[in-house]
Amino acid sequence: RFSGTFIGNAESTSPPPAATSPPAVAAATLPAVPTIPVVPTIGGVPNTVAESVLNPNEVKPPASGTRKARVLYDYEAADSTELALLADEMITVYSLPGMDPDWLIGERGNQKGKVPVTYLELLS
């Protein structure tokens, strides 16, 4: 509760005195500041060239660096760049330069796609 009345000058419409305003600076006296372009991203999705142009069917496995992995849990692919997984199946996996470290490229027969690392037990 507030006791008493509000004391103020409700009828005043004049601007505050000039002494309380920040000093005006001519634009010509300010140094040029370079700007950094802002590129919009979808939350949680890295904005890298490798991610945006990844077509799993066009990806070639590296000459070395492929590994076998056992799938720990079923995984439903969110889009055509991902590979659906079934628990306990074996797939071949590898990473690509510039790729999100939480994902690998997985291959099962002639099917390829991104797979989440957390769903895999990496072998060999």
ABEGO torsion letter per residue (X at the ends): XBBEBBBBBAABABBBBAAABBBBBBAAABBBBBBBBBBBBBBGBBBBAAAAABBAAABBBBABGBBBBBBABBBBBABAABBBBBBGBBBBBBBBBGBBAABBBBBBEABBEBBBAAABBBBX
